[in-house]
């Protein structure tokens, strides 16, 4: 069973000598033989010759260049990867992969496992038709599939909006505004900047001269890590 999937990731090969490259090419040739034999078992007699010709053509194509990057390009594109790009910034042979095609887990895992002896690291993340997320990651010398989900941080800070807390908050803000002696031009510029950046905390600073976490009664509105971040920014 296959279905439409998009994905991307990185695949890196171990450094290999000329003998190692020859061994890798031989492994890929033997993989074609195994796939051909398996397909011929299930296809009709009339199709066996066509299947064999197809795999012989695949062998000829991969042998056109004695280049591991070419080999990876051919085999990954055969199983549905749309882009295979060399990453020139890495010392190892590293490729950036993109997937946008019908996805068959067994086909993808079969290739990744074939390449395991020559792999140094790799991680490929996918998103399915219904929003599901998973990835293939190379850990401990083998490829593992992990399912996942997207988690977003709390957008609105939690603050107990009791009548008592709100009255104390308004009183504290009013006190800060009264003692704010900044120039009106500075207030106006700060207010416009906060408006353009959709920054509610910046609006409060423009009007009162203090960020929300600086108002003693309002300190509990921001989680600790957010207060720390804003204190660093103000410094």
Secondary structure as a PSIPRED ss2 file (coil, helix, strand):
# PSIPRED VFORMAT (PSIPRED V4.0)

   1 X C   1.000  0.000  0.000
   2 X C   1.000  0.000  0.000
   3 X E   0.000  0.000  1.000
   4 X E   0.000  0.000  1.000
   5 X E   0.000  0.000  1.000
   6 X E   0.000  0.000  1.000
   7 X E   0.000  0.000  1.000
   8 X E   0.000  0.000  1.000
   9 X E   0.000  0.000  1.000
  10 X E   0.000  0.000  1.000
  11 X E   0.000  0.000  1.000
  12 X E   0.000  0.000  1.000
  13 X E   0.000  0.000  1.000
  14 X C   1.000  0.000  0.000
  15 X C   1.000  0.000  0.000
  16 X C   1.000  0.000  0.000
  17 X C   1.000  0.000  0.000
  18 X H   0.000  1.000  0.000
  19 X H   0.000  1.000  0.000
  20 X H   0.000  1.000  0.000
  21 X H   0.000  1.000  0.000
  22 X H   0.000  1.000  0.000
  23 X H   0.000  1.000  0.000
  24 X H   0.000  1.000  0.000
  25 X H   0.000  1.000  0.000
  26 X H   0.000  1.000  0.000
  27 X H   0.000  1.000  0.000
  28 X H   0.000  1.000  0.000
  29 X H   0.000  1.000  0.000
  30 X H   0.000  1.000  0.000
  31 X H   0.000  1.000  0.000
  32 X H   0.000  1.000  0.000
  33 X H   0.000  1.000  0.000
  34 X H   0.000  1.000  0.000
  35 X H   0.000  1.000  0.000
  36 X H   0.000  1.000  0.000
  37 X H   0.000  1.000  0.000
  38 X H   0.000  1.000  0.000
  39 X H   0.000  1.000  0.000
  40 X H   0.000  1.000  0.000
  41 X H   0.000  1.000  0.000
  42 X H   0.000  1.000  0.000
  43 X C   1.000  0.000  0.000
  44 X C   1.000  0.000  0.000
  45 X H   0.000  1.000  0.000
  46 X H   0.000  1.000  0.000
  47 X H   0.000  1.000  0.000
  48 X H   0.000  1.000  0.000
  49 X H   0.000  1.000  0.000
  50 X H   0.000  1.000  0.000
  51 X H   0.000  1.000  0.000
  52 X H   0.000  1.000  0.000
  53 X H   0.000  1.000  0.000
  54 X H   0.000  1.000  0.000
  55 X H   0.000  1.000  0.000
  56 X H   0.000  1.000  0.000
  57 X H   0.000  1.000  0.000
  58 X H   0.000  1.000  0.000
  59 X H   0.000  1.000  0.000
  60 X H   0.000  1.000  0.000
  61 X H   0.000  1.000  0.000
  62 X H   0.000  1.000  0.000
  63 X C   1.000  0.000  0.000
  64 X C   1.000  0.000  0.000
  65 X C   1.000  0.000  0.000
  66 X C   1.000  0.000  0.000
  67 X C   1.000  0.000  0.000
  68 X H   0.000  1.000  0.000
  69 X H   0.000  1.000  0.000
  70 X H   0.000  1.000  0.000
  71 X H   0.000  1.000  0.000
  72 X H   0.000  1.000  0.000
  73 X H   0.000  1.000  0.000
  74 X H   0.000  1.000  0.000
  75 X H   0.000  1.000  0.000
  76 X H   0.000  1.000  0.000
  77 X H   0.000  1.000  0.000
  78 X H   0.000  1.000  0.000
  79 X C   1.000  0.000  0.000
  80 X C   1.000  0.000  0.000
  81 X E   0.000  0.000  1.000
  82 X E   0.000  0.000  1.000
  83 X E   0.000  0.000  1.000
  84 X E   0.000  0.000  1.000
  85 X E   0.000  0.000  1.000
  86 X E   0.000  0.000  1.000
  87 X C   1.000  0.000  0.000
  88 X C   1.000  0.000  0.000
  89 X C   1.000  0.000  0.000
  90 X C   1.000  0.000  0.000
  91 X C   1.000  0.000  0.000
  92 X C   1.000  0.000  0.000
  93 X C   1.000  0.000  0.000
  94 X E   0.000  0.000  1.000
  95 X E   0.000  0.000  1.000
  96 X E   0.000  0.000  1.000
  97 X E   0.000  0.000  1.000
  98 X E   0.000  0.000  1.000
  99 X E   0.000  0.000  1.000
 100 X E   0.000  0.000  1.000
 101 X E   0.000  0.000  1.000
 102 X E   0.000  0.000  1.000
 103 X E   0.000  0.000  1.000
 104 X C   1.000  0.000  0.000
 105 X H   0.000  1.000  0.000
 106 X H   0.000  1.000  0.000
 107 X H   0.000  1.000  0.000
 108 X H   0.000  1.000  0.000
 109 X H   0.000  1.000  0.000
 110 X H   0.000  1.000  0.000
 111 X H   0.000  1.000  0.000
 112 X H   0.000  1.000  0.000
 113 X H   0.000  1.000  0.000
 114 X H   0.000  1.000  0.000
 115 X H   0.000  1.000  0.000
 116 X H   0.000  1.000  0.000
 117 X H   0.000  1.000  0.000
 118 X H   0.000  1.000  0.000
 119 X E   0.000  0.000  1.000
 120 X E   0.000  0.000  1.000
 121 X E   0.000  0.000  1.000
 122 X E   0.000  0.000  1.000
 123 X E   0.000  0.000  1.000
 124 X E   0.000  0.000  1.000
 125 X E   0.000  0.000  1.000
 126 X E   0.000  0.000  1.000
 127 X E   0.000  0.000  1.000
 128 X E   0.000  0.000  1.000
 129 X C   1.000  0.000  0.000
 130 X C   1.000  0.000  0.000
 131 X C   1.000  0.000  0.000
 132 X C   1.000  0.000  0.000
 133 X E   0.000  0.000  1.000
 134 X E   0.000  0.000  1.000
 135 X E   0.000  0.000  1.000
 136 X E   0.000  0.000  1.000
 137 X E   0.000  0.000  1.000
 138 X E   0.000  0.000  1.000
 139 X E   0.000  0.000  1.000
 140 X C   1.000  0.000  0.000
 141 X C   1.000  0.000  0.000
 142 X E   0.000  0.000  1.000
 143 X E   0.000  0.000  1.000
 144 X E   0.000  0.000  1.000
 145 X E   0.000  0.000  1.000
 146 X E   0.000  0.000  1.000
 147 X E   0.000  0.000  1.000
 148 X E   0.000  0.000  1.000
 149 X C   1.000  0.000  0.000
 150 X C   1.000  0.000  0.000
 151 X C   1.000  0.000  0.000
 152 X C   1.000  0.000  0.000
 153 X C   1.000  0.000  0.000
 154 X C   1.000  0.000  0.000
 155 X C   1.000  0.000  0.000
 156 X C   1.000  0.000  0.000
 157 X C   1.000  0.000  0.000
 158 X C   1.000  0.000  0.000
 159 X C   1.000  0.000  0.000
 160 X C   1.000  0.000  0.000
 161 X C   1.000  0.000  0.000
 162 X C   1.000  0.000  0.000
 163 X H   0.000  1.000  0.000
 164 X H   0.000  1.000  0.000
 165 X H   0.000  1.000  0.000
 166 X H   0.000  1.000  0.000
 167 X H   0.000  1.000  0.000
 168 X H   0.000  1.000  0.000
 169 X H   0.000  1.000  0.000
 170 X H   0.000  1.000  0.000
 171 X H   0.000  1.000  0.000
 172 X H   0.000  1.000  0.000
 173 X H   0.000  1.000  0.000
 174 X H   0.000  1.000  0.000
 175 X H   0.000  1.000  0.000
 176 X H   0.000  1.000  0.000
 177 X H   0.000  1.000  0.000
 178 X H   0.000  1.000  0.000
 179 X C   1.000  0.000  0.000
 180 X C   1.000  0.000  0.000
 181 X C   1.000  0.000  0.000
 182 X C   1.000  0.000  0.000
 183 X C   1.000  0.000  0.000
 184 X H   0.000  1.000  0.000
 185 X H   0.000  1.000  0.000
 186 X H   0.000  1.000  0.000
 187 X H   0.000  1.000  0.000
 188 X H   0.000  1.000  0.000
 189 X H   0.000  1.000  0.000
 190 X H   0.000  1.000  0.000
 191 X H   0.000  1.000  0.000
 192 X H   0.000  1.000  0.000
 193 X H   0.000  1.000  0.000
 194 X H   0.000  1.000  0.000
 195 X H   0.000  1.000  0.000
 196 X H   0.000  1.000  0.000
 197 X C   1.000  0.000  0.000
 198 X C   1.000  0.000  0.000
 199 X C   1.000  0.000  0.000
 200 X H   0.000  1.000  0.000
 201 X H   0.000  1.000  0.000
 202 X H   0.000  1.000  0.000
 203 X H   0.000  1.000  0.000
 204 X H   0.000  1.000  0.000
 205 X H   0.000  1.000  0.000
 206 X H   0.000  1.000  0.000
 207 X H   0.000  1.000  0.000
 208 X H   0.000  1.000  0.000
 209 X C   1.000  0.000  0.000
 210 X C   1.000  0.000  0.000
 211 X C   1.000  0.000  0.000
 212 X H   0.000  1.000  0.000
 213 X H   0.000  1.000  0.000
 214 X H   0.000  1.000  0.000
 215 X C   1.000  0.000  0.000
 216 X H   0.000  1.000  0.000
 217 X H   0.000  1.000  0.000
 218 X H   0.000  1.000  0.000
 219 X H   0.000  1.000  0.000
 220 X H   0.000  1.000  0.000
 221 X H   0.000  1.000  0.000
 222 X C   1.000  0.000  0.000
 223 X C   1.000  0.000  0.000
 224 X H   0.000  1.000  0.000
 225 X H   0.000  1.000  0.000
 226 X H   0.000  1.000  0.000
 227 X H   0.000  1.000  0.000
 228 X H   0.000  1.000  0.000
 229 X H   0.000  1.000  0.000
 230 X H   0.000  1.000  0.000
 231 X H   0.000  1.000  0.000
 232 X H   0.000  1.000  0.000
 233 X H   0.000  1.000  0.000
 234 X H   0.000  1.000  0.000
 235 X C   1.000  0.000  0.000
